[in-house]
Amino acid sequence: MIRKLKSGEYRLYSRKKDPRTNRRRNLGTFKSRTAAEKHERAVQFFKRH
């Protein structure tokens, strides 16, 4: 899940909520949406390999 921050950057959050904090885990902050999408694909690939 990618959200745009007030600063204009994009942050990648996990799809599931963290059971301890009840928030989504921050998986990185990126300058552009394309960079965030690229990293999201890398995370999804890594989860399955």
Stockholm file with secondary structure:
# STOCKHOLM 1.0

chainA/1-49         MIRKLKSGEYRLYSRKKDPRTNRRRNLGTFKSRTAAEKHERAVQFFKRH
#=GR chainA/1-49 SS CEEECTTSCEEEEEEEECTTTSSEEEEEEESSHHHHHHHHHHHHHHHHC
#=GC SS_cons        CEEECTTSCEEEEEEEECTTTSSEEEEEEESSHHHHHHHHHHHHHHHHC
//
